[in-house]
Amino acid sequence: MATTLRTLTILWIEDQIDDFITGMGVLEVELRNRGFEKTEFERLDAKTVDEAERMLEISGTSTPKPDVILLDLMLPQGDDDLKLKKVDLDGGYLIWFEIRKMQKWPSLVKVPILIITARGRPEYRDQVIADPATRWLSKPADPAKVADKIIELLAHSDDESQPSSEQLPNKGDEGN
């Protein structure tokens, strides 16, 4: 039986444009190979935590909301840090904390989050992976593993607006 193909909307918060551009194309192929007809990437052009927060405010009230958020942890806090090329190891973690723990954007609370980062504090990693709707990958991340983690997150999502495991394509299904 053929799997119903669907569109997957990914909100990607990344301050390194090269990581986004390279990753976007390869990840789209990996997801298409897993049965997703079309992958829409909504990129927050956020180079700092301050910018990401402003843009999440908009995204948190928009419809439809993203199916999954890809989040880099190493983000400068603000414009001054950006000018000084000072990256804050806590920057992306603050975004995750505001979404999950503070519930700053209620419509995003249950959206699965995949953290993809070059570094991160061990205590943050432990807290983040304890959340069933969050996964962690280290950079450079293999696009196949990123796609697998996205599928895993969607399958375990508690949010009724997220696709159920019956709606998700199986790894072996053809995308035809």
N, C-alpha and C positions, 0 to 999 in steps of 0.2 A: 504494500500500500504506500502510495507516495505521500510524503510529508507536505503539509500546507506550508508554503513559503511565506515569509513575513519580512517586514522591514524592522530593522534594529536601529534604534537611535542611541548613539554613544556621545556623552558629554565628556570631553577630554580637556583637563586642566593641566597645562604643560607650559613652562616658561621657555623651553628650548625648542624653537620652531623646527629645527632639523629633525629632532626626535619625532615630532608630530608628523611632519610630511613623509618621512621615510616609513614610519610605523603605520600610518593610515593606509597606504596602498597595500602593503603586505598583509596587514590584519584583515582588510576587506576581502582579499583572496582567501585567506584561511577561513573566514566566516562563511563566505559563499560556498566553499568546499564542504562546510558542515550543514548546508541547507538554507542559509539565509539568502533570500533573493536579492535584497538590496540592503546595504548598510549605510545609514546616514550618519555622518560625523558632524556633530555640532561642537565646534571648538571654542572654548572660552579663550579669547586672546588675552589671557591674564599672565602678565609677567611678574606680578606681585600678589601677595595675599590680599592687600587692599583692593586691587582690581578684581580678583576672583570673588571676593565677598560682594562687591557691587553687582557683578554679573550673575552670581548665584541668586541674588535678590530678584533679579528679572526672571531667571530661569525657574525659580521656585514658584512663580505665579503664572508661568506660561503653560499652555496646553498644546500638545501633549508634553508630559514630562519625559526626561530621558529614561531608557530602559536600564542603563548602567552608566556609572561615572568612572572614568579612568583618572587617577589623581597622582600627580608627582608630589612627593613630600618636600623636596628642596626648592622652596620658593622664597625670594626676597620678601621682606615684610612690606616695604613701601618704596616710593620713588627714590628716596635718598639712598637706600640700600642698593637699589638697582644701579644707580649712578656709580656707586662705589664697588659694584660687582660683588656685593656681600650677600651670600646665600644663607638663609636661615634654615637649619635642620628642622626647626619646629614649624615652619610656615605652612606646609601642606597638612601637617598633623592638626594644626589649629582649624583648618577648613573641615577636616574629617570630624573633629570634636564638635564643632559648631553644628554640623549636619546631624550627627548621631546622638550626641549626649545633651547638647543644649537645645536641640530641635529648633534651631533658628529659622529654618525653612521647612515648615511642617509637611509640605507636599513632597519633599525630598528625603524624609526620614527613612523610608523603607526602600529607597532606590539602592540597589546593590552598588558597592564601591570596590574597585580593584586598584590598589595602590601599586604603582610601578616606580621604583626609586633606586638611585645609585647608593644611597646611604640612608640610614635611619637609626634612631636611638633604640637599643634593644628593649627598653621598657615600653616604648611606643608600639613596637612590633607585637609584643605580648598582649597589650591591651587591644590593639586593632584586630589581631587574628582571633581573639576571644569573641568578637562580634560575628555571629553567623552570616551576616550579610556583607562581610568584607573579606577580601583576600589580599595577599601581599606577594609581589614578585620583585626580584632584584634586577636592576639594569646591568648589562643589556639583556632584555627579556626576549626570549624566543617567541616569535609571533604565534606559533602553534600552541605554545603554553598559554599565551595571553588569550587566545580564542577558547582554549579548553577551560580556563578560569572563568571567562565570561559565561560560557554555557553552564558551568557548575553553579555560578551565582544565580543565574536566571532560574535554574531548576529548583533551587532552594529558597527562592524568594517567597516571603509570606504575603506580599502585597497582591491583592486580587487583580490589580490592573496590570501586573506583570504576567507574562505567559506562564501557564502551568507546564509541568514536565511533559504532558501529553501534546502540547502545542509546539514544543521545541523539536527541532530536527535532530534525528539520531546521527551520530558520527558517521555511520556507514551509509546513510541515505544519500541518494543522488539528488542534486539540486535541480532536476529536470521535471 
